[in-house]
Amino acid sequence: MIGWMRKDQMVDFLLTISFSLFGMLLIFGLGFVFPTINPYMVIKWIIIVCTVVFAYSVLMYIVRTAKIWGMKKGLKKGGKK
């Protein structure tokens, strides 16, 4: 049961990394492709999206870690009886 949680954590971290890299590519690429758009507006929205994905990843990591600790605690209680 703990194995799939670790896999989900890795997927969340990879999601965060990919959004960050994609955001950096957008920041640099859009300036060359569309020089007439406001770069500050684009950067603002890319940062907002990357922050939301990062916050989701961190919160899910905390929740899954708490679940793992709860399962380990429950296993220890059951073994004492």
Phi, psi and omega in degrees: 000326180287333182299317180290331177293320178294323178295318178295323177295319179295320178297319179296318179293321177294324176298317179296315180297317182293321177295321180295315179295318179296322177297318178296319177297320178296318181300313182283323184285320183293331178295329179274323184282316182237081183289348183272346181281158181284112184293333181291324177293318179296314180298320180300313182288326177295318178295320178298313181295316180295325178292319179297316179295319179295317179297319177300315181298316181293317180296318178293327176297316180295317180296315181293323177296320177296321177296318180297316179297321178295320179293319179294321178296319178294325178291323179291321179294320180292331181284339182283337184287000000 
